[in-house]
Amino acid sequence: MDLTATSKDSIELQVASRNTQNNADTLFSISDFSGGNYHSSRDDTTLRRLGKRPLLNRSFGFMSSLGLSCTVLLSWEGILVTSMPTFLSTGPGGVVWAFLIGWVGITSVYASVAELASVAPTAGGQYHWVAMMAPDSCANFLSYLTAWLTTLAWQAIAITTSYSVATIIQGIVVLAEPSYVALPWHTVLITWAAAVFSVLVNSTTGRVLAKFEGVVLILHLTGFFGVLVPLVYFAPHNAPSEVFTTFTNNGGWSTQGLAFLVGVPTVASTMTGADCVVHMSEEVRSANIVVPHALLYTIFINGALGFAMVIALLFCISDVSAAVAAADTMFYPFLQIFESAVNSTTGACLMAGVVLVLSTASCISTYASASRMMWSFARDKGLPFDGHLVKLNRNTLPVYTIMTTMATTVLVSLIVLGSSVVLSALLSLLLAAIYSSYLLACGLLLYRRVTGAFHPYVPGIDEDPIHSGQLYWGPWKLPEPFGTINNAFACVYTAFVLFWSFWPEANNPSPAELNWSVVVYGSVLVFSIVWYVVRARHYFKGPIKEV
């Protein structure tokens, strides 16, 4: 018998038991800024109850967790990009109301996700929850499917953010020096540089990453005003009726309503990705309280910032044709809108520089979440070479999954050398995959909720290994009946976005205009099912009980 190990576990359990009533679940503390203590006995005991060994240092407090989720979500920065396709197909009114629908809908989804994060704060997130709540007959299969969809979605997000950093840099260069030609191999090399930089930051220590996220949160908020104020102050303004009540049907759809519905997912995708903090749960102190709060604060803050930016952008668009034409040379129409608004190339470059800095920070945060999701799936024997992927370095960081995420970005980005359209088709998997994971988790939560499978939360129950096989609510939960109503609405909304995400922007599209997400998503789904039947069902048994 290993007396040392036994003594350590016993001491941690005893300390956690004595401190059950002294819940350090406060949102704000000095440790949020100083980096805090590395281990929380209470959190570690909760993780053991869920069957997982606590291996990662808990360096994140509330502020750093909020910074991480706000940075990945990148709402006001992202709406500068995602608003234009919907603007061109449905008009400014379509963008405004699509954003509001997306904001309300995703708030509902993340409220349900927050409840689950309070029940089981693990890095696996959605697939761990699905395994907990699904019927025994299909729990392993649904968990495996959810894990693959979530893992691939986060790898797609990592590639997308790296590619976005590269194209924003090239767009700024074209804006400053119009003679520059943005060649595909330039894009690939800059994408690689963004990936390498993200890996370097993620390979330092958890404490450094936590402090970094706190700083980026400040930049995210101050940068918003650094872009919004000059945009609104210097640009001529459109009439309110042009912004709020002008709808178009440039996609050739049979009705205006159908045109609007087709454009909703593009704008709604701006508010996707806040569950990144869920996948960092095993590095967050008081995770069953902090993670739910970070999720909801992120949606409220980023929703408000994103809505303000989209209103400002629509009021300040003066030359639509020039903005559309800029997409062919600068990649992003908002660069031309900035220049037209402030009537200064230098000013526009500085404003775009703010977006670039925050996009780079988002890339770093995305790599952190994507690597933890992959690490968790490998820990449960769901990925090839899992024995290597689960290894940690001396700073208890999953460096092998961080490097694998970079390698995936490097390899997939080579597609740009052939066609950026093909890359976009592959990355279109992102929205459908992540919303599928939300739908499975929220749907099973609703099923267990209405059948009374969840027991009321009792302080200290999350530390009791005797009840590890039962479902208990966590310390954060929506009051009833609002919780059930919200849960049902979240299921409806995720299904709604998932359905419309497969539609093309225009009726009778050309091959270049097709929405290939249904093909990519369908291929991943079929492959995952076939592979599970042929091989994975023999070795994947859901989240492994390590303790």
C-alpha positions as CSV (number, residue, x, y, z in Angstrom):
1,M,0.0,0.0,0.0
2,D,1.2,3.5,-0.8
3,L,0.9,5.1,2.6
4,T,2.0,8.5,1.3
5,A,-0.7,8.7,-1.3
6,T,-3.3,7.4,1.1
7,S,-2.4,10.0,3.6
8,K,-2.6,12.8,1.1
9,D,-6.0,11.8,-0.1
10,S,-7.3,11.4,3.4
11,I,-6.0,14.8,4.5
12,E,-7.6,16.5,1.5
13,L,-10.9,14.8,2.2
14,Q,-10.8,15.8,5.8
15,V,-9.9,19.4,5.1
16,A,-12.7,19.6,2.5
17,S,-15.2,18.1,5.0
18,R,-14.2,20.6,7.8
19,N,-14.5,23.5,5.3
20,T,-17.9,22.5,3.9
21,Q,-19.7,25.4,5.6
22,N,-16.9,27.9,4.8
23,N,-17.7,28.1,1.2
24,A,-15.2,30.3,-0.6
25,D,-17.5,30.9,-3.5
26,T,-17.2,34.6,-3.6
27,L,-17.0,36.1,-7.1
28,F,-14.3,38.7,-6.5
29,S,-11.2,38.3,-4.4
30,I,-7.6,39.5,-4.4
31,S,-6.6,36.0,-5.6
32,D,-8.4,36.8,-8.9
33,F,-5.7,39.2,-9.7
34,S,-2.7,37.7,-7.9
35,G,-3.2,34.2,-9.4
36,G,-4.5,32.6,-6.2
37,N,-3.6,29.3,-4.6
38,Y,-2.9,26.4,-6.9
39,H,-5.2,23.8,-5.3
40,S,-8.6,23.9,-3.8
41,S,-9.4,20.9,-1.7
42,R,-13.1,21.4,-2.0
43,D,-13.0,21.6,-5.8
44,D,-10.7,18.6,-6.0
45,T,-13.0,16.5,-3.8
46,T,-15.9,17.5,-6.0
47,L,-13.9,16.3,-9.0
48,R,-13.1,13.0,-7.3
49,R,-16.8,12.5,-6.7
50,L,-17.3,12.8,-10.5
51,G,-14.6,10.1,-10.9
52,K,-11.7,12.3,-12.1
53,R,-8.3,12.8,-10.5
54,P,-7.5,16.5,-10.0
55,L,-4.3,16.9,-12.0
56,L,-4.5,20.6,-13.2
57,N,-3.6,23.6,-11.1
58,R,-6.5,25.8,-10.3
59,S,-5.2,29.2,-11.3
60,F,-8.4,30.9,-12.5
61,G,-10.7,33.0,-10.4
62,F,-13.9,34.8,-11.5
63,M,-12.2,37.7,-13.2
64,S,-9.8,35.6,-15.2
65,S,-12.6,33.1,-16.1
66,L,-14.8,36.1,-17.3
67,G,-11.8,37.4,-19.3
68,L,-11.3,34.0,-21.0
69,S,-15.0,33.6,-22.0
70,C,-15.4,37.3,-23.1
71,T,-12.2,37.0,-25.2
72,V,-13.3,33.8,-27.0
73,L,-16.8,35.1,-27.6
74,L,-15.4,38.4,-29.0
75,S,-18.9,39.8,-29.7
76,W,-18.4,43.4,-30.7
77,E,-15.3,42.5,-32.7
78,G,-17.0,39.5,-34.4
79,I,-20.1,41.4,-35.4
80,L,-18.0,43.6,-37.6
81,V,-17.4,40.5,-39.7
82,T,-20.6,38.4,-39.4
83,S,-23.0,41.2,-39.9
84,M,-22.1,41.9,-43.5
85,P,-23.5,38.7,-45.2
86,T,-26.8,39.1,-43.4
87,F,-26.8,42.9,-44.2
88,L,-26.4,42.2,-47.9
89,S,-29.1,39.5,-48.0
90,T,-31.7,40.9,-45.6
91,G,-30.8,44.5,-45.1
92,P,-29.9,46.5,-41.9
93,G,-33.2,45.6,-40.2
94,G,-32.5,41.9,-40.6
95,V,-29.1,42.3,-38.9
96,V,-30.6,44.2,-35.9
97,W,-33.4,41.8,-35.2
98,A,-31.3,38.7,-35.9
99,F,-28.8,39.8,-33.3
100,L,-31.5,40.4,-30.7
101,I,-33.0,37.0,-31.4
102,G,-29.6,35.4,-31.2
103,W,-28.8,37.2,-27.9
104,V,-32.1,36.1,-26.2
105,G,-31.7,32.6,-27.5
106,I,-28.1,32.0,-26.6
107,T,-28.7,33.5,-23.1
108,S,-31.3,30.8,-22.6
109,V,-28.9,28.1,-23.8
110,Y,-26.1,29.2,-21.6
111,A,-28.4,29.5,-18.6
112,S,-29.0,25.8,-19.0
113,V,-25.3,25.1,-19.6
114,A,-24.6,27.0,-16.4
115,E,-26.9,24.8,-14.5
116,L,-25.0,21.7,-15.8
117,A,-21.6,23.3,-15.1
118,S,-22.7,23.7,-11.5
119,V,-23.7,20.1,-11.3
120,A,-20.5,18.7,-12.9
121,P,-17.7,21.2,-13.5
122,T,-15.4,19.1,-15.6
123,A,-13.2,19.8,-18.7
124,G,-15.3,17.4,-20.8
125,G,-18.4,19.6,-20.4
126,Q,-21.2,18.5,-22.8
127,Y,-20.1,14.9,-23.3
128,H,-19.6,14.3,-19.6
129,W,-23.1,15.7,-18.9
130,V,-24.7,13.6,-21.7
131,A,-23.1,10.5,-20.2
132,M,-24.5,11.3,-16.8
133,M,-28.1,12.0,-18.0
134,A,-28.6,9.7,-21.0
135,P,-30.3,6.3,-20.5
136,D,-27.9,3.5,-19.9
137,S,-28.7,1.8,-23.2
138,C,-27.3,4.7,-25.3
139,A,-25.2,6.7,-22.8
140,N,-21.8,5.7,-24.2
141,F,-22.9,6.2,-27.8
142,L,-24.4,9.7,-27.2
143,S,-21.4,10.7,-25.1
144,Y,-19.0,9.6,-27.8
145,L,-20.9,11.4,-30.5
146,T,-21.1,14.6,-28.4
147,A,-17.4,14.4,-27.6
148,W,-16.4,14.2,-31.2
149,L,-18.7,17.0,-32.2
150,T,-17.4,19.2,-29.4
151,T,-13.8,18.4,-30.0
152,L,-14.0,19.1,-33.8
153,A,-16.0,22.2,-33.2
154,W,-13.3,23.6,-30.9
155,Q,-10.5,22.6,-33.3
156,A,-12.5,24.5,-36.1
157,I,-12.7,27.5,-33.8
158,A,-9.0,27.4,-33.2
159,I,-8.3,27.3,-37.0
160,T,-10.9,30.0,-37.6
161,T,-9.3,32.4,-35.1
162,S,-5.8,31.9,-36.5
163,Y,-7.0,32.4,-40.0
164,S,-8.9,35.5,-39.0
165,V,-5.8,37.0,-37.4
166,A,-3.9,36.4,-40.6
167,T,-6.5,37.9,-42.9
168,I,-7.0,41.0,-40.6
169,I,-3.3,41.6,-40.7
170,Q,-3.3,41.4,-44.5
171,G,-6.4,43.6,-44.7
172,I,-4.7,46.3,-42.6
173,V,-1.6,46.1,-44.9
174,V,-3.8,46.5,-48.0
175,L,-5.6,49.4,-46.3
176,A,-2.3,51.2,-45.6
177,E,-0.5,50.2,-48.8
178,P,-3.0,49.4,-51.6
179,S,-0.3,48.1,-53.9
180,Y,0.2,45.1,-51.6
181,V,-1.4,41.8,-53.0
182,A,-2.5,39.4,-50.3
183,L,-1.2,36.1,-51.7
184,P,-2.5,32.7,-50.3
185,W,1.0,31.6,-49.1
186,H,1.3,34.8,-47.1
187,T,-2.0,34.0,-45.4
188,V,-0.8,30.5,-44.6
189,L,2.5,31.7,-43.0
190,I,0.8,34.4,-40.9
191,T,-1.8,31.8,-39.8
192,W,1.1,29.6,-38.7
193,A,2.7,32.5,-36.8
194,A,-0.6,33.1,-35.0
195,A,-0.8,29.4,-34.0
196,V,2.8,29.3,-32.8
197,F,2.3,32.5,-30.7
198,S,-0.8,31.0,-29.2
199,V,1.1,27.8,-28.3
200,L,4.0,29.8,-26.7
201,V,1.6,31.7,-24.4
202,N,-0.4,28.6,-23.5
203,S,2.8,26.7,-22.7
204,T,4.0,29.0,-19.9
205,T,2.0,28.4,-16.7
206,G,-1.6,28.4,-15.8
207,R,-1.0,31.4,-13.5
208,V,0.4,33.4,-16.4
209,L,-2.5,32.5,-18.6
210,A,-5.0,33.5,-15.9
211,K,-3.3,36.9,-15.4
212,F,-3.3,37.4,-19.2
213,E,-7.0,36.8,-19.4
214,G,-7.6,39.4,-16.7
215,V,-5.6,42.0,-18.7
216,V,-7.4,41.1,-21.9
217,L,-10.8,41.6,-20.3
218,I,-9.8,45.2,-19.6
219,L,-8.6,45.6,-23.2
220,H,-11.8,44.1,-24.5
221,L,-13.9,46.7,-22.7
222,T,-11.6,49.7,-23.3
223,G,-11.0,48.7,-26.9
224,F,-14.7,48.8,-27.6
225,F,-14.8,52.5,-26.8
226,G,-11.6,53.1,-28.7
227,V,-13.4,51.9,-31.9
228,L,-17.0,53.0,-31.2
229,V,-16.3,56.6,-30.3
230,P,-14.4,57.7,-33.4
231,L,-16.7,55.6,-35.6
232,V,-19.9,57.3,-34.3
233,Y,-18.3,60.8,-33.8
234,F,-16.8,61.3,-37.3
235,A,-19.1,59.3,-39.6
236,P,-22.3,60.8,-41.1
237,H,-25.3,59.0,-39.8
238,N,-28.1,57.2,-41.6
239,A,-31.8,57.7,-40.6
240,P,-33.2,55.4,-37.8
241,S,-35.8,54.1,-40.2
242,E,-33.0,52.9,-42.5
243,V,-31.4,50.9,-39.7
244,F,-34.4,49.4,-37.9
245,T,-37.1,49.0,-40.4
246,T,-35.3,48.5,-43.8
247,F,-35.5,44.8,-44.9
248,T,-34.3,43.4,-48.3
249,N,-34.6,40.1,-50.0
250,N,-31.4,40.0,-52.1
251,G,-31.1,36.2,-51.9
252,G,-34.0,35.6,-54.2
253,W,-36.1,33.8,-51.6
254,S,-39.9,33.4,-52.0
255,T,-40.8,35.6,-49.0
256,Q,-39.1,38.3,-46.8
257,G,-39.7,36.1,-43.8
258,L,-37.8,33.2,-45.3
259,A,-34.9,35.5,-46.3
260,F,-34.7,36.8,-42.7
261,L,-34.7,33.3,-41.1
262,V,-31.8,32.2,-43.4
263,G,-29.7,35.1,-42.2
264,V,-30.3,34.6,-38.5
265,P,-27.6,31.9,-37.9
266,T,-24.8,34.0,-39.4
267,V,-25.4,36.8,-36.9
268,A,-26.2,34.5,-34.1
269,S,-22.9,32.7,-34.4
270,T,-21.2,35.9,-33.0
271,M,-22.5,34.9,-29.5
272,T,-21.2,31.3,-29.7
273,G,-18.3,29.9,-27.7
274,A,-18.8,31.1,-24.2
275,D,-18.7,27.5,-23.1
276,C,-14.9,27.7,-23.4
277,V,-14.9,28.4,-19.6
278,V,-16.6,25.1,-19.1
279,H,-13.7,23.3,-20.6
280,M,-11.3,25.1,-18.2
281,S,-13.4,24.1,-15.2
282,E,-10.7,21.9,-13.7
283,E,-8.5,24.9,-13.5
284,V,-11.1,27.3,-11.9
285,R,-11.4,27.8,-8.2
286,S,-15.0,27.3,-6.8
287,A,-15.8,26.1,-10.3
288,N,-19.4,25.1,-9.5
289,I,-20.2,28.7,-8.7
290,V,-17.7,30.7,-10.7
291,V,-18.2,29.0,-14.1
292,P,-22.0,29.6,-14.2
293,H,-21.5,33.2,-13.2
294,A,-18.8,33.7,-15.8
295,L,-21.0,32.3,-18.5
296,L,-24.0,34.6,-17.7
297,Y,-21.9,37.7,-17.1
298,T,-20.2,37.0,-20.5
299,I,-23.5,36.8,-22.3
300,F,-24.8,40.0,-20.7
301,I,-21.6,42.0,-21.2
302,N,-20.9,40.8,-24.7
303,G,-24.5,41.0,-25.8
304,A,-24.7,44.6,-24.8
305,L,-21.3,45.5,-26.5
306,G,-22.2,43.6,-29.6
307,F,-25.6,45.2,-30.0
308,A,-24.1,48.7,-29.5
309,M,-21.5,48.0,-32.1
310,V,-23.9,46.6,-34.7
311,I,-26.2,49.7,-34.2
312,A,-23.2,52.0,-34.6
313,L,-22.0,50.1,-37.7
314,L,-25.3,50.2,-39.4
315,F,-25.8,53.9,-38.7
316,C,-22.3,54.7,-40.1
317,I,-22.3,52.7,-43.3
318,S,-22.2,55.4,-46.0
319,D,-21.0,53.6,-49.2
320,V,-22.3,50.0,-49.3
321,S,-20.9,49.2,-52.7
322,A,-17.4,50.3,-51.7
323,A,-17.6,48.2,-48.5
324,V,-18.7,45.1,-50.5
325,A,-15.9,45.7,-53.0
326,A,-13.4,45.9,-50.2
327,A,-14.1,42.3,-49.3
328,D,-12.2,41.2,-52.4
329,T,-9.0,43.1,-51.5
330,M,-9.1,43.7,-47.8
331,F,-11.0,40.5,-46.8
332,Y,-13.3,42.5,-44.5
333,P,-15.7,45.4,-45.4
334,F,-15.5,46.9,-41.9
335,L,-11.9,48.1,-42.8
336,Q,-13.3,50.3,-45.6
337,I,-16.2,51.4,-43.3
338,F,-13.7,52.6,-40.7
339,E,-11.7,54.5,-43.3
340,S,-14.8,56.1,-44.8
341,A,-16.1,57.0,-41.3
342,V,-13.0,58.7,-39.9
343,N,-11.8,59.9,-43.3
344,S,-8.2,58.9,-42.4
345,T,-6.3,55.8,-43.4
346,T,-4.1,56.1,-40.3
347,G,-7.1,56.4,-38.0
348,A,-8.8,53.4,-39.7
349,C,-5.6,51.3,-39.3
350,L,-5.4,52.2,-35.6
351,M,-9.0,51.2,-35.1
352,A,-8.4,47.9,-37.0
353,G,-5.3,47.4,-34.9
354,V,-7.5,47.2,-31.8
355,V,-9.6,44.5,-33.4
356,L,-6.4,42.7,-34.4
357,V,-4.9,42.7,-30.9
358,L,-8.1,41.3,-29.4
359,S,-8.4,38.7,-32.2
360,T,-4.9,37.6,-31.3
361,A,-5.9,37.3,-27.6
362,S,-8.9,35.4,-28.7
363,C,-6.7,33.0,-30.6
364,I,-4.7,32.3,-27.4
365,S,-7.8,31.7,-25.3
366,T,-9.3,29.5,-27.9
367,Y,-6.2,27.3,-28.0
368,A,-6.5,26.9,-24.2
369,S,-10.1,25.7,-24.4
370,A,-9.7,23.5,-27.5
371,S,-6.7,21.8,-25.9
372,R,-8.5,21.1,-22.7
373,M,-11.5,19.6,-24.5
374,M,-9.1,17.3,-26.5
375,W,-7.2,16.4,-23.3
376,S,-10.4,15.4,-21.6
377,F,-11.6,13.3,-24.5
378,A,-8.2,11.6,-24.6
379,R,-8.4,11.0,-20.8
380,D,-11.5,8.9,-21.5
381,K,-9.8,6.9,-24.2
382,G,-11.8,8.5,-27.0
383,L,-8.9,9.6,-29.2
384,P,-6.1,7.9,-31.0
385,F,-2.7,8.1,-29.2
386,D,-4.6,9.0,-26.0
387,G,-1.6,7.7,-23.9
388,H,0.5,10.6,-25.3
389,L,-2.2,13.3,-25.5
390,V,-3.0,13.1,-21.8
391,K,0.5,13.8,-20.6
392,L,1.2,17.0,-18.7
393,N,4.4,19.0,-18.4
394,R,6.0,20.0,-15.2
395,N,3.7,23.0,-15.0
396,T,0.7,20.6,-15.2
397,L,-0.3,21.9,-18.6
398,P,-1.6,19.5,-21.4
399,V,1.2,20.5,-23.8
400,Y,0.6,17.6,-26.1
401,T,-2.9,18.6,-26.9
402,I,-1.8,22.2,-27.2
403,M,0.7,21.1,-29.8
404,T,-1.8,18.8,-31.5
405,T,-4.2,21.8,-31.8
406,M,-1.4,23.8,-33.5
407,A,-0.6,20.9,-35.8
408,T,-4.2,20.7,-36.8
409,T,-4.2,24.4,-37.7
410,V,-1.0,24.1,-39.6
411,L,-2.2,21.2,-41.7
412,V,-5.7,22.4,-42.4
413,S,-4.6,25.9,-43.3
414,L,-2.6,24.5,-46.2
415,I,-6.0,24.2,-48.0
416,V,-5.8,28.0,-48.5
417,L,-3.1,27.4,-51.1
418,G,-5.7,25.6,-53.2
419,S,-8.9,27.4,-52.3
420,S,-10.1,29.5,-49.4
421,V,-13.7,28.4,-50.3
422,V,-12.8,24.8,-49.5
423,L,-11.4,25.9,-46.1
424,S,-14.6,27.8,-45.4
425,A,-16.6,24.7,-46.3
426,L,-14.7,22.6,-43.8
427,L,-14.9,25.3,-41.0
428,S,-18.7,25.5,-41.6
429,L,-18.8,22.5,-39.4
430,L,-18.3,24.8,-36.4
431,L,-21.8,26.1,-35.8
432,A,-23.7,22.9,-36.5
433,A,-21.3,20.8,-34.4
434,I,-21.3,23.0,-31.3
435,Y,-25.1,23.6,-31.4
436,S,-25.6,19.8,-31.7
437,S,-23.7,19.4,-28.4
438,Y,-25.8,22.1,-26.8
439,L,-29.0,20.4,-28.1
440,L,-28.1,17.0,-26.7
441,A,-27.1,18.3,-23.3
442,C,-30.1,20.7,-23.0
443,G,-32.5,18.1,-24.3
444,L,-31.3,15.4,-21.8
445,L,-31.4,18.0,-19.0
446,L,-35.0,18.8,-19.8
447,Y,-35.9,15.1,-19.9
448,R,-34.3,14.4,-16.5
449,R,-35.8,17.6,-15.1
450,V,-39.4,16.8,-15.9
451,T,-39.0,13.2,-14.8
452,G,-37.7,14.3,-11.4
453,A,-34.3,12.6,-11.7
454,F,-32.5,15.5,-10.1
455,H,-32.4,15.7,-6.3
456,P,-32.4,19.2,-4.6
457,Y,-29.0,20.6,-3.8
458,V,-27.7,20.0,-0.3
459,P,-24.5,21.9,0.8
460,G,-21.7,19.4,0.9
461,I,-23.5,16.8,-1.2
462,D,-21.1,17.5,-4.1
463,E,-18.2,16.2,-2.0
464,D,-20.0,13.0,-0.8
465,P,-18.7,10.0,-2.8
466,I,-21.6,7.9,-1.5
467,H,-24.0,9.8,-3.8
468,S,-21.7,9.9,-6.8
469,G,-24.0,7.8,-8.9
470,Q,-27.1,10.0,-8.4
471,L,-28.0,13.4,-10.0
472,Y,-28.0,16.3,-7.6
473,W,-28.4,20.0,-8.6
474,G,-25.4,22.1,-8.1
475,P,-25.3,25.3,-5.9
476,W,-26.3,27.4,-9.0
477,K,-29.7,26.7,-10.5
478,L,-32.6,28.7,-12.0
479,P,-35.7,28.7,-9.8
480,E,-38.7,26.7,-10.9
481,P,-40.8,26.9,-13.0
482,F,-38.6,29.4,-14.8
483,G,-35.8,26.8,-15.0
484,T,-38.0,24.3,-16.9
485,I,-39.5,27.0,-19.2
486,N,-36.0,28.3,-20.0
487,N,-34.7,24.8,-20.6
488,A,-37.5,24.0,-23.0
489,F,-36.9,27.3,-24.9
490,A,-33.1,26.6,-25.1
491,C,-33.9,23.3,-26.8
492,V,-36.2,25.0,-29.3
493,Y,-33.7,27.7,-30.0
494,T,-30.8,25.3,-30.6
495,A,-32.9,23.2,-32.9
496,F,-34.0,26.4,-34.8
497,V,-30.4,27.6,-35.3
498,L,-29.2,24.1,-36.2
499,F,-31.9,23.7,-38.9
500,W,-31.3,27.1,-40.5
501,S,-27.5,26.9,-40.3
502,F,-27.6,24.5,-43.2
503,W,-29.3,26.9,-45.6
504,P,-27.3,28.9,-48.2
505,E,-27.4,32.7,-48.1
506,A,-29.1,32.9,-51.6
507,N,-31.7,30.8,-53.4
508,N,-30.3,28.7,-56.4
509,P,-26.7,29.3,-55.3
510,S,-23.6,28.6,-57.4
511,P,-21.1,26.0,-56.2
512,A,-19.0,28.7,-54.6
513,E,-22.1,30.1,-52.8
514,L,-23.3,26.7,-51.5
515,N,-23.5,26.1,-47.8
516,W,-21.4,23.0,-47.4
517,S,-21.9,22.7,-43.7
518,V,-24.6,20.0,-44.2
519,V,-22.2,17.9,-46.2
520,V,-19.3,18.3,-43.8
521,Y,-21.5,17.9,-40.7
522,G,-23.2,14.8,-42.2
523,S,-19.9,13.2,-43.1
524,V,-18.6,13.7,-39.6
525,L,-21.8,12.3,-38.1
526,V,-21.8,9.3,-40.4
527,F,-18.1,8.6,-39.8
528,S,-18.5,8.9,-36.0
529,I,-21.5,6.5,-36.0
530,V,-19.8,3.9,-38.2
531,W,-16.5,4.1,-36.2
532,Y,-18.4,3.7,-33.0
533,V,-20.2,0.6,-34.2
534,V,-17.1,-0.9,-35.7
535,R,-14.4,0.0,-33.2
536,A,-15.1,2.6,-30.5
537,R,-17.9,0.7,-28.7
538,H,-15.3,-1.8,-27.7
539,Y,-13.0,0.7,-25.9
540,F,-15.0,3.8,-25.2
541,K,-17.1,3.4,-22.1
542,G,-18.0,7.1,-21.4
543,P,-16.2,9.2,-18.8
544,I,-13.8,6.8,-17.0
545,K,-14.0,6.5,-13.2
546,E,-10.4,7.2,-12.3
547,V,-11.0,7.3,-8.5
